[in-house]
Amino acid sequence: MSATTPLYDTYLRAPLRFERGEGVWLIAEDGTRYLDFAAGVAVNSLGHAHPHLVEALKAQADKVWHLSNLYEVPGQESLARRLTQVTFADRVFFTNSGAEALECAIKTARRYHFAKGHPEKFHVITFEGAFHGRTIATIAAGGQQKYIEGFGPKAPGFYQVPFGDIAAVRNAINDETAAILIEPIQGEGGIRLASKEFLQELRALCDEFGLLLILDEVQCGVGRTGKLFAHEWAGIRPDIMAVAKGIGGGFPLGACLATDAAAAGMVAGTHGSTYGGNPLAMAVGNAVLDVILADGFLEHVRDVALVFRQGLASLKDRFPDVIEEIRGDGLMLGIKAKVPSTDLLAAIRAERLLAVPAGENVLRLLPPLITTAAEAREGLARLERAAEAVRSKSGDAAA
Ligand SMILES: Cc1ncc(COP(=O)(O)O)c(C=O)c1O
């Protein structure tokens, strides 16, 4: 029996075929232009075809693509040095994806306790609604049955507690606990923010019990909230952090960052990756940082975020029958719909605006960080027309 596609059926794809991108725009094969406020699910941090990134990739492509980690890779040294200069971290391990960055983070935490003579401390406390990736360990860390089912026994050592419930975290800590792992803003879970106080309390609990605090900033990091990393708003420092998506601006790149102390167990031979830290990814990652760390860039993100946030708040006031709540921080925003979010998404797409579904009936807006105030207003105008369309459709249905 031949299938209609030779591809796995694992993705529910929209029937859209894009040929190229320009800044915040994606252009379909038939020439239709879409305003891309999905940005590859927070990946295209600098939009599409950013000239500085294109130039960096092309220049590296002319030199060398792949070396392996048998040798020194200068781009790794420079990108790691820059990341450690602007974060809590002393050490960096490069990966190709978010899930691999999380795998490295979990392994780093377990090895930390192992190296200190406590191999029994390998349990990680995680949170309901979390998403950490699709590997066997990260589906266990995320704890969502829909991703775990059918893939054999859940990997041991991961315990979920309710998001934001500090008493539940304290209760879950025992002699086998190694670390607490949290997304400062849950993305797939529905743009759910951990409060500053909660993050501070988690830091304090980790200090009290000798645990490592691991942050998953794969989606909320790299400028998305208007600071380089979301946890900076809470004034805390993690021990380990997983980063990906925006750091590569569309090129596959992830990183696990750690303090010297947390990374102490990761000695030669304990971890590795064929492609992790390859010269092409390093060239692009360095180019992304050139832009994001430039004077005024994060301020620009905060300014545009404000325009967006105010516009969304006013839409919520005008369409209380369509929009229940606006969530998020910076350019990581969520519209909790009152109607089925699939209806709103379809209406938004009909306006040639791209958004991303998430849990709790939320639609995510994750515009590229280079979005201008005028482009944000264009997006808001499209959202307004979409809300009108949904309202009149549900009015028709009621009539
Ligand atoms: C918070 C978070 N962690 C981890 C991942 C996994 O990243 P990847 O798909 O690159 O493996 C994602 C992907 O959506 C994510 O949003």
The ligand as an ORCA input file, in Angstrom:
! r2SCAN-3c Opt
* xyz 0 1
  C      11.190     24.904     26.199
  C      11.654     23.897     25.203
  N      12.574     22.984     25.550
  C      13.039     22.085     24.686
  C      12.577     22.029     23.395
  C      13.113     21.007     22.440
  O      13.876     21.600     21.463
  P      14.212     20.823     20.094
  O      12.908     20.652     19.369
  O      15.170     21.726     19.394
  O      14.819     19.519     20.473
  C      11.607     22.953     22.979
  C      11.061     22.901     21.605
  O       9.998     23.396     21.313
  C      11.141     23.913     23.900
  O      10.214     24.817     23.549
*
